[in-house]
Amino acid sequence: MLSIKQLKLEEAFPVPMCQSSAAPLEQADFLKGAPHRKHPGVTNLKTVRLPEQLQEAAQSVLKRAEVKSLTERAHKLSNFLWSRKRAIETSQLREKAILLEKKFLEQERDIHTDAIDHKLEARIRKRVLSELRRTTYNRTPLRYDEDLGLVYMAARLAGGYAAVLRALNEIKKRDPLFVPCSLLDFGSGLGTCTWASHTLWGDSLKEYVCVDSSGDMNTLAEQLLSGGSEVDNPVIKQVYFRQFLPVSPTVQFDLVIAAFSLSELATLDERLNVIFTLWRKTNSYLVLVENGTKDGHQILMEARDTILKREEEVKHDLRRPSMFAPCTHELPCPKLTKQPVVPCNFTQFYYSLALSRSQERQQEKFSYLIISRSAEEEAQKSEHWDMTRLIAKVHRRPRHVQCQLCCANGELKQLAVTAHRHGKDMYRCARSSDWGDLLPMFHAEDDTEHDETQ
């Protein structure tokens, strides 16, 4: 017989819930002496501010440039980049044309059942082309010259920095022994990845290689490093700008990042070629960041599946890739199979670039992917718990916490964490966690024995 409180909980969670047989969390197993509000799964940051030197340099560059209607143009560019989609592939276009041709042919046959129309083929071809032009997304390529680079600085410098810092902070938090010496930034733009990496690891980074096809963007990035001027005294040393990736296939970097750059590549083949190249150049961690849109998420899942499933043509590093974040497994993404309309994304609050006297507190919504060559996660497998990822806002209710989780078994779960059912430590960890954090999920020994008997 269910109590009134249990019935209310059942009504509140119509989707399948993680079973209540999970064993209570022992503090010694997971907290490692840390307070609940700072448990090892917390990877979120407080509201992010641009480094003071970067903030002042950006303001100096924009003030000197005197770009007309800068605020309005920055807002339009932000909206354009957010709504931008991938170009349709030739194979997809061909499949769509075949389906339309069959559809229109059936319609014509229904109308002209007796007479033979010799102009039928030409008429159907014309209708197909017209429908394709009307319904196919027309992707507009962007040329990042100096003018557009300045508008991009006003629109995306602070938000892009916040997203990259949040992604890199997970490596810093979960792998404190990792101290990178070299960084490769593909599609470096204004150099936000360089600044974010320097914020976390400081002078331990001895070499930054920034690759961007736009010479004007490289020039702006250099100006930001020099305090907004062209004086050769950069805030961060040993930063090298290139317009092409390093040629040697055997040269590797401890940290390889591509932030908001894969989506700039027009075709799937281009993206896959770049992904393979970046992975070959990765010594420890490959970090990919995109807009938190459906297309951004799908681009990252293309990269994930490509690296995990397809063998490299020439192997320069025999260490197997393993998922580090945000996925807690290497199974197919459940968001794509069960919730294909809803992307897997996360949020980070930040203060915008101060174009006027005041700064606004804004929210960056992004998707990210971190793949590692290290075996850091293998030690966890011997424990009696798995890590799950909080994939939505956490709702803290009286006596329970409502969590949406992506579990280590590749399933999406909704869980009501209570002190009675999961233990006080687990409950307090859940109350202290938020969207994007990791949460431990314990397995009871009796569950294991029960599964083995099935």
C-alpha positions as a Python dict, from the first residue, in 0.01 Angstrom:
ca = {
    (1, 'M'): (0, 0, 0),
    (2, 'L'): (153, 333, -110),
    (3, 'S'): (155, 632, 120),
    (4, 'I'): (15, 969, 9),
    (5, 'K'): (369, 1109, -23),
    (6, 'Q'): (478, 815, -241),
    (7, 'L'): (174, 857, -465),
    (8, 'K'): (256, 1225, -516),
    (9, 'L'): (611, 1135, -613),
    (10, 'E'): (485, 877, -863),
    (11, 'E'): (256, 1136, -1022),
    (12, 'A'): (542, 1385, -1044),
    (13, 'F'): (761, 1145, -1245),
    (14, 'P'): (570, 984, -1533),
    (15, 'V'): (887, 867, -1713),
    (16, 'P'): (1083, 561, -1594),
    (17, 'M'): (1284, 630, -1279),
    (18, 'C'): (1610, 478, -1158),
    (19, 'Q'): (1511, 207, -917),
    (20, 'S'): (1515, 273, -545),
    (21, 'S'): (1736, -28, -479),
    (22, 'A'): (2049, 185, -516),
    (23, 'A'): (2264, 149, -205),
    (24, 'P'): (2317, 452, 22),
    (25, 'L'): (2623, 654, -71),
    (26, 'E'): (2906, 632, 180),
    (27, 'Q'): (3097, 955, 227),
    (28, 'A'): (3437, 784, 218),
    (29, 'D'): (3363, 631, -123),
    (30, 'F'): (3297, 947, -318),
    (31, 'L'): (3335, 1271, -122),
    (32, 'K'): (3697, 1200, -22),
    (33, 'G'): (3668, 1441, 266),
    (34, 'A'): (3519, 1726, 62),
    (35, 'P'): (3198, 1902, 170),
    (36, 'H'): (2881, 1805, -16),
    (37, 'R'): (2860, 2140, -198),
    (38, 'K'): (3208, 2075, -343),
    (39, 'H'): (3182, 1703, -415),
    (40, 'P'): (3409, 1571, -696),
    (41, 'G'): (3125, 1569, -949),
    (42, 'V'): (3069, 1946, -933),
    (43, 'T'): (3222, 2095, -1248),
    (44, 'N'): (3005, 2406, -1292),
    (45, 'L'): (3158, 2749, -1253),
    (46, 'K'): (3014, 3061, -1100),
    (47, 'T'): (2943, 3356, -1330),
    (48, 'V'): (3250, 3390, -1554),
    (49, 'R'): (3427, 3721, -1617),
    (50, 'L'): (3675, 3787, -1894),
    (51, 'P'): (4032, 3826, -1768),
    (52, 'E'): (4085, 4193, -1688),
    (53, 'Q'): (4365, 4233, -1942),
    (54, 'L'): (4152, 4074, -2216),
    (55, 'Q'): (3854, 4291, -2123),
    (56, 'E'): (4059, 4611, -2141),
    (57, 'A'): (4230, 4508, -2465),
    (58, 'A'): (3898, 4429, -2637),
    (59, 'Q'): (3748, 4760, -2528),
    (60, 'S'): (4055, 4944, -2655),
    (61, 'V'): (4046, 4773, -2995),
    (62, 'L'): (3673, 4836, -3043),
    (63, 'K'): (3695, 5199, -2928),
    (64, 'R'): (3980, 5272, -3167),
    (65, 'A'): (3801, 5101, -3459),
    (66, 'E'): (3479, 5305, -3412),
    (67, 'V'): (3254, 5044, -3577),
    (68, 'K'): (2915, 5193, -3669),
    (69, 'S'): (2603, 5036, -3513),
    (70, 'L'): (2826, 4790, -3329),
    (71, 'T'): (2572, 4680, -3065),
    (72, 'E'): (2297, 4622, -3319),
    (73, 'R'): (2526, 4434, -3560),
    (74, 'A'): (2665, 4222, -3277),
    (75, 'H'): (2312, 4122, -3174),
    (76, 'K'): (2223, 4027, -3533),
    (77, 'L'): (2542, 3824, -3574),
    (78, 'S'): (2473, 3634, -3250),
    (79, 'N'): (2124, 3543, -3370),
    (80, 'F'): (2256, 3443, -3713),
    (81, 'L'): (2526, 3214, -3570),
    (82, 'W'): (2278, 3053, -3332),
    (83, 'S'): (2023, 2978, -3604),
    (84, 'R'): (2281, 2865, -3860),
    (85, 'K'): (2252, 2507, -3985),
    (86, 'R'): (2478, 2264, -4164),
    (87, 'A'): (2464, 2260, -4541),
    (88, 'I'): (2268, 1966, -4678),
    (89, 'E'): (2493, 1692, -4814),
    (90, 'T'): (2482, 1598, -5185),
    (91, 'S'): (2367, 1244, -5100),
    (92, 'Q'): (2081, 1380, -4887),
    (93, 'L'): (1981, 1619, -5165),
    (94, 'R'): (1975, 1332, -5414),
    (95, 'E'): (1756, 1118, -5186),
    (96, 'K'): (1518, 1409, -5136),
    (97, 'A'): (1495, 1463, -5513),
    (98, 'I'): (1413, 1095, -5573),
    (99, 'L'): (1132, 1102, -5315),
    (100, 'L'): (987, 1420, -5466),
    (101, 'E'): (1004, 1274, -5814),
    (102, 'K'): (808, 965, -5705),
    (103, 'K'): (552, 1182, -5526),
    (104, 'F'): (494, 1412, -5825),
    (105, 'L'): (484, 1118, -6068),
    (106, 'E'): (202, 954, -5869),
    (107, 'Q'): (12, 1283, -5864),
    (108, 'E'): (45, 1320, -6242),
    (109, 'R'): (-70, 965, -6306),
    (110, 'D'): (-379, 1022, -6093),
    (111, 'I'): (-467, 1326, -6302),
    (112, 'H'): (-375, 1190, -6647),
    (113, 'T'): (-498, 831, -6634),
    (114, 'D'): (-572, 786, -7004),
    (115, 'A'): (-368, 1022, -7214),
    (116, 'I'): (6, 982, -7254),
    (117, 'D'): (184, 1307, -7169),
    (118, 'H'): (515, 1330, -7356),
    (119, 'K'): (620, 1638, -7155),
    (120, 'L'): (570, 1461, -6823),
    (121, 'E'): (940, 1406, -6749),
    (122, 'A'): (1035, 1769, -6810),
    (123, 'R'): (742, 1895, -6603),
    (124, 'I'): (827, 1672, -6306),
    (125, 'R'): (1194, 1772, -6320),
    (126, 'K'): (1092, 2139, -6311),
    (127, 'R'): (865, 2081, -6010),
    (128, 'V'): (1136, 1889, -5826),
    (129, 'L'): (1394, 2165, -5878),
    (130, 'S'): (1145, 2430, -5771),
    (131, 'E'): (1057, 2241, -5453),
    (132, 'L'): (1423, 2180, -5368),
    (133, 'R'): (1503, 2551, -5404),
    (134, 'R'): (1208, 2639, -5185),
    (135, 'T'): (1270, 2392, -4902),
    (136, 'T'): (1649, 2343, -4893),
    (137, 'Y'): (1846, 2548, -4640),
    (138, 'N'): (2079, 2792, -4815),
    (139, 'R'): (2394, 2814, -4604),
    (140, 'T'): (2571, 3148, -4630),
    (141, 'P'): (2950, 3128, -4592),
    (142, 'L'): (3113, 3390, -4369),
    (143, 'R'): (3434, 3571, -4456),
    (144, 'Y'): (3597, 3690, -4136),
    (145, 'D'): (3768, 4009, -4246),
    (146, 'E'): (3866, 4286, -4003),
    (147, 'D'): (3518, 4442, -3996),
    (148, 'L'): (3333, 4116, -3926),
    (149, 'G'): (3605, 4017, -3679),
    (150, 'L'): (3537, 4331, -3473),
    (151, 'V'): (3162, 4262, -3473),
    (152, 'Y'): (3234, 3901, -3375),
    (153, 'M'): (3450, 4028, -3088),
    (154, 'A'): (3162, 4234, -2951),
    (155, 'A'): (2914, 3948, -3003),
    (156, 'R'): (3099, 3633, -2904),
    (157, 'L'): (3423, 3701, -2715),
    (158, 'A'): (3275, 3674, -2364),
    (159, 'G'): (3029, 3391, -2439),
    (160, 'G'): (3285, 3184, -2627),
    (161, 'Y'): (3538, 3229, -2348),
    (162, 'A'): (3284, 3119, -2085),
    (163, 'A'): (3191, 2800, -2276),
    (164, 'V'): (3553, 2697, -2336),
    (165, 'L'): (3653, 2774, -1976),
    (166, 'R'): (3364, 2560, -1848),
    (167, 'A'): (3466, 2266, -2068),
    (168, 'L'): (3835, 2290, -1978),
    (169, 'N'): (3753, 2328, -1609),
    (170, 'E'): (3616, 1975, -1609),
    (171, 'I'): (3960, 1845, -1706),
    (172, 'K'): (4123, 2064, -1442),
    (173, 'K'): (3878, 1942, -1174),
    (174, 'R'): (3868, 1571, -1254),
    (175, 'D'): (4230, 1524, -1363),
    (176, 'P'): (4434, 1752, -1134),
    (177, 'L'): (4758, 1573, -1226),
    (178, 'F'): (4721, 1678, -1591),
    (179, 'V'): (4946, 1979, -1654),
    (180, 'P'): (4961, 2054, -2029),
    (181, 'C'): (5274, 2199, -2185),
    (182, 'S'): (5144, 2250, -2539),
    (183, 'L'): (4814, 2359, -2695),
    (184, 'L'): (4677, 2342, -3049),
    (185, 'D'): (4373, 2559, -3117),
    (186, 'F'): (4201, 2492, -3450),
    (187, 'G'): (3980, 2776, -3570),
    (188, 'S'): (4133, 2994, -3301),
    (189, 'G'): (3951, 3314, -3401),
    (190, 'L'): (4014, 3577, -3133),
    (191, 'G'): (4223, 3342, -2920),
    (192, 'T'): (3963, 3270, -2650),
    (193, 'C'): (4095, 2914, -2604),
    (194, 'T'): (4443, 3050, -2539),
    (195, 'W'): (4311, 3286, -2271),
    (196, 'A'): (4090, 3018, -2112),
    (197, 'S'): (4376, 2764, -2102),
    (198, 'H'): (4613, 3021, -1955),
    (199, 'T'): (4353, 3107, -1687),
    (200, 'L'): (4350, 2743, -1570),
    (201, 'W'): (4711, 2629, -1618),
    (202, 'G'): (4908, 2952, -1635),
    (203, 'D'): (5275, 2941, -1725),
    (204, 'S'): (5288, 2560, -1735),
    (205, 'L'): (5178, 2595, -2097),
    (206, 'K'): (5495, 2664, -2294),
    (207, 'E'): (5358, 2660, -2649),
    (208, 'Y'): (5030, 2778, -2803),
    (209, 'V'): (4972, 2710, -3173),
    (210, 'C'): (4665, 2897, -3301),
    (211, 'V'): (4537, 2800, -3645),
    (212, 'D'): (4283, 3015, -3828),
    (213, 'S'): (4241, 3058, -4203),
    (214, 'S'): (4159, 3428, -4158),
    (215, 'G'): (4468, 3645, -4140),
    (216, 'D'): (4257, 3936, -4011),
    (217, 'M'): (4132, 3730, -3717),
    (218, 'N'): (4488, 3628, -3633),
    (219, 'T'): (4587, 3996, -3634),
    (220, 'L'): (4301, 4085, -3396),
    (221, 'A'): (4396, 3796, -3167),
    (222, 'E'): (4755, 3921, -3155),
    (223, 'Q'): (4633, 4272, -3069),
    (224, 'L'): (4427, 4133, -2779),
    (225, 'L'): (4736, 3954, -2648),
    (226, 'S'): (4930, 4282, -2664),
    (227, 'G'): (4678, 4482, -2466),
    (228, 'G'): (4492, 4620, -2765),
    (229, 'S'): (4798, 4763, -2935),
    (230, 'E'): (5047, 4637, -3191),
    (231, 'V'): (5336, 4651, -2944),
    (232, 'D'): (5530, 4325, -2939),
    (233, 'N'): (5488, 4258, -2566),
    (234, 'P'): (5212, 3996, -2536),
    (235, 'V'): (5044, 3913, -2206),
    (236, 'I'): (5077, 3541, -2286),
    (237, 'K'): (5411, 3434, -2430),
    (238, 'Q'): (5496, 3168, -2690),
    (239, 'V'): (5174, 3207, -2889),
    (240, 'Y'): (5222, 3126, -3258),
    (241, 'F'): (4962, 3200, -3526),
    (242, 'R'): (4923, 2991, -3840),
    (243, 'Q'): (4672, 2979, -4125),
    (244, 'F'): (4716, 2604, -4179),
    (245, 'L'): (4752, 2302, -3952),
    (246, 'P'): (5109, 2180, -3883),
    (247, 'V'): (5215, 1944, -4161),
    (248, 'S'): (5396, 1673, -3965),
    (249, 'P'): (5151, 1392, -3870),
    (250, 'T'): (5368, 1279, -3578),
    (251, 'V'): (5374, 1613, -3389),
    (252, 'Q'): (5131, 1596, -3096),
    (253, 'F'): (5000, 1850, -2844),
    (254, 'D'): (4892, 1781, -2486),
    (255, 'L'): (4568, 1971, -2541),
    (256, 'V'): (4387, 2012, -2875),
    (257, 'I'): (4081, 2238, -2895),
    (258, 'A'): (3833, 2325, -3170),
    (259, 'A'): (3570, 2572, -3044),
    (260, 'F'): (3285, 2681, -3271),
    (261, 'S'): (3494, 2589, -3576),
    (262, 'L'): (3367, 2250, -3697),
    (263, 'S'): (3032, 2414, -3774),
    (264, 'E'): (3214, 2655, -4008),
    (265, 'L'): (3315, 2365, -4234),
    (266, 'A'): (3072, 2320, -4521),
    (267, 'T'): (3061, 1943, -4573),
    (268, 'L'): (3072, 1623, -4370),
    (269, 'D'): (3389, 1509, -4551),
    (270, 'E'): (3567, 1830, -4452),
    (271, 'R'): (3464, 1790, -4090),
    (272, 'L'): (3570, 1424, -4075),
    (273, 'N'): (3911, 1500, -4229),
    (274, 'V'): (3970, 1775, -3975),
    (275, 'I'): (3852, 1554, -3687),
    (276, 'F'): (4095, 1276, -3783),
    (277, 'T'): (4378, 1526, -3814),
    (278, 'L'): (4304, 1681, -3476),
    (279, 'W'): (4281, 1340, -3308),
    (280, 'R'): (4617, 1233, -3455),
    (281, 'K'): (4767, 1547, -3306),
    (282, 'T'): (4617, 1483, -2960),
    (283, 'N'): (4851, 1353, -2692),
    (284, 'S'): (4608, 1370, -2397),
    (285, 'Y'): (4278, 1554, -2449),
    (286, 'L'): (4075, 1661, -2751),
    (287, 'V'): (3815, 1927, -2664),
    (288, 'L'): (3535, 2022, -2906),
    (289, 'V'): (3282, 2297, -2832),
    (290, 'E'): (2983, 2408, -3042),
    (291, 'N'): (2660, 2604, -3003),
    (292, 'G'): (2404, 2419, -2791),
    (293, 'T'): (2171, 2371, -3085),
    (294, 'K'): (2046, 2054, -3251),
    (295, 'D'): (2302, 2096, -3531),
    (296, 'G'): (2583, 2172, -3286),
    (297, 'H'): (2507, 1857, -3088),
    (298, 'Q'): (2486, 1642, -3401),
    (299, 'I'): (2821, 1773, -3529),
    (300, 'L'): (2983, 1666, -3203),
    (301, 'M'): (2818, 1324, -3219),
    (302, 'E'): (2959, 1283, -3572),
    (303, 'A'): (3303, 1350, -3428),
    (304, 'R'): (3243, 1115, -3134),
    (305, 'D'): (3132, 823, -3349),
    (306, 'T'): (3407, 885, -3602),
    (307, 'I'): (3686, 871, -3344),
    (308, 'L'): (3544, 585, -3136),
    (309, 'K'): (3433, 353, -3417),
    (310, 'R'): (3657, 412, -3716),
    (311, 'E'): (4021, 310, -3710),
    (312, 'E'): (4279, 561, -3825),
    (313, 'E'): (4436, 491, -4160),
    (314, 'V'): (4785, 545, -4017),
    (315, 'K'): (4826, 488, -3646),
    (316, 'H'): (5085, 711, -3482),
    (317, 'D'): (4948, 650, -3133),
    (318, 'L'): (4815, 308, -3032),
    (319, 'R'): (4633, 434, -2720),
    (320, 'R'): (4261, 381, -2758),
    (321, 'P'): (4029, 686, -2737),
    (322, 'S'): (3794, 698, -2439),
    (323, 'M'): (3506, 929, -2353),
    (324, 'F'): (3583, 1182, -2081),
    (325, 'A'): (3291, 1426, -2094),
    (326, 'P'): (3003, 1487, -2105),
    (327, 'C'): (2912, 1127, -2198),
    (328, 'T'): (2955, 871, -1921),
    (329, 'H'): (2957, 583, -2171),
    (330, 'E'): (3057, 496, -2527),
    (331, 'L'): (2715, 370, -2636),
    (332, 'P'): (2495, 550, -2894),
    (333, 'C'): (2376, 889, -2771),
    (334, 'P'): (2027, 837, -2618),
    (335, 'K'): (1940, 1199, -2697),
    (336, 'L'): (1965, 1121, -3069),
    (337, 'T'): (1766, 797, -3049),
    (338, 'K'): (1498, 880, -2790),
    (339, 'Q'): (1480, 1262, -2794),
    (340, 'P'): (1613, 1361, -3139),
    (341, 'V'): (1458, 1707, -3124),
    (342, 'V'): (1624, 1798, -2792),
    (343, 'P'): (2002, 1857, -2810),
    (344, 'C'): (2241, 1763, -2532),
    (345, 'N'): (2356, 2104, -2414),
    (346, 'F'): (2469, 2286, -2102),
    (347, 'T'): (2471, 2642, -1970),
    (348, 'Q'): (2723, 2881, -1825),
    (349, 'F'): (2654, 3228, -1687),
    (350, 'Y'): (2896, 3506, -1776),
    (351, 'Y'): (2932, 3883, -1780),
    (352, 'S'): (2921, 4030, -2129),
    (353, 'L'): (3190, 4248, -2280),
    (354, 'A'): (3124, 4597, -2148),
    (355, 'L'): (3046, 4796, -2463),
    (356, 'S'): (2893, 5069, -2249),
    (357, 'R'): (2920, 5149, -1878),
    (358, 'S'): (2740, 4839, -1753),
    (359, 'Q'): (2792, 4466, -1798),
    (360, 'E'): (2501, 4228, -1842),
    (361, 'R'): (2484, 3885, -1682),
    (362, 'Q'): (2406, 3648, -1967),
    (363, 'Q'): (2379, 3275, -2024),
    (364, 'E'): (2577, 3080, -2280),
    (365, 'K'): (2415, 2757, -2399),
    (366, 'F'): (2669, 2521, -2555),
    (367, 'S'): (2747, 2159, -2634),
    (368, 'Y'): (3090, 2007, -2580),
    (369, 'L'): (3284, 1685, -2616),
    (370, 'I'): (3608, 1575, -2451),
    (371, 'I'): (3787, 1261, -2568),
    (372, 'S'): (4094, 1134, -2385),
    (373, 'R'): (4384, 908, -2465),
    (374, 'S'): (4445, 849, -2096),
    (375, 'A'): (4318, 557, -1886),
    (376, 'E'): (4216, 782, -1597),
    (377, 'E'): (3857, 655, -1583),
    (378, 'E'): (3946, 285, -1561),
    (379, 'A'): (4017, 297, -1187),
    (380, 'Q'): (3659, 400, -1125),
    (381, 'K'): (3523, 79, -1273),
    (382, 'S'): (3630, -122, -968),
    (383, 'E'): (3407, 86, -741),
    (384, 'H'): (3045, 5, -663),
    (385, 'W'): (2918, 318, -838),
    (386, 'D'): (2897, 477, -1182),
    (387, 'M'): (2900, 840, -1278),
    (388, 'T'): (2585, 988, -1430),
    (389, 'R'): (2553, 1326, -1599),
    (390, 'L'): (2284, 1577, -1505),
    (391, 'I'): (2143, 1680, -1843),
    (392, 'A'): (1880, 1933, -1733),
    (393, 'K'): (1811, 2184, -1462),
    (394, 'V'): (1795, 2026, -1115),
    (395, 'H'): (1465, 2085, -932),
    (396, 'R'): (1507, 2097, -554),
    (397, 'R'): (1181, 2005, -382),
    (398, 'P'): (1096, 1952, -15),
    (399, 'R'): (1258, 1621, 89),
    (400, 'H'): (1356, 1518, -264),
    (401, 'V'): (1560, 1638, -563),
    (402, 'Q'): (1433, 1582, -917),
    (403, 'C'): (1719, 1494, -1154),
    (404, 'Q'): (1736, 1406, -1523),
    (405, 'L'): (2037, 1183, -1586),
    (406, 'C'): (2234, 1026, -1868),
    (407, 'C'): (2349, 700, -1709),
    (408, 'A'): (2655, 482, -1763),
    (409, 'N'): (2439, 216, -1929),
    (410, 'G'): (2348, 459, -2209),
    (411, 'E'): (1995, 530, -2088),
    (412, 'L'): (1814, 850, -1995),
    (413, 'K'): (1662, 835, -1649),
    (414, 'Q'): (1460, 1061, -1425),
    (415, 'L'): (1537, 1016, -1058),
    (416, 'A'): (1388, 1149, -736),
    (417, 'V'): (1678, 1146, -489),
    (418, 'T'): (1568, 1121, -126),
    (419, 'A'): (1766, 1086, 195),
    (420, 'H'): (1559, 781, 296),
    (421, 'R'): (1602, 597, -33),
    (422, 'H'): (1957, 692, -133),
    (423, 'G'): (2125, 803, 189),
    (424, 'K'): (2197, 1146, 332),
    (425, 'D'): (2527, 1191, 147),
    (426, 'M'): (2376, 1112, -193),
    (427, 'Y'): (2083, 1341, -119),
    (428, 'R'): (2304, 1632, -14),
    (429, 'C'): (2529, 1584, -318),
    (430, 'A'): (2222, 1600, -543),
    (431, 'R'): (2098, 1919, -376),
    (432, 'S'): (2442, 2076, -429),
    (433, 'S'): (2462, 1976, -797),
    (434, 'D'): (2327, 2144, -1107),
    (435, 'W'): (2285, 2103, -1480),
    (436, 'G'): (2607, 1963, -1626),
    (437, 'D'): (2752, 1821, -1305),
    (438, 'L'): (2827, 1454, -1243),
    (439, 'L'): (2636, 1254, -983),
    (440, 'P'): (2740, 912, -847),
    (441, 'M'): (2495, 625, -880),
    (442, 'F'): (2556, 329, -650),
    (443, 'H'): (2468, -33, -729),
    (444, 'A'): (2339, -261, -455),
    (445, 'E'): (2508, -601, -436),
    (446, 'D'): (2171, -775, -431),
    (447, 'D'): (2087, -606, -764),
    (448, 'T'): (2401, -754, -920),
    (449, 'E'): (2315, -1103, -796),
    (450, 'H'): (1959, -1062, -922),
    (451, 'D'): (2077, -956, -1270),
    (452, 'E'): (2312, -1256, -1293),
    (453, 'T'): (2027, -1496, -1227),
    (454, 'Q'): (1811, -1363, -1509),
}
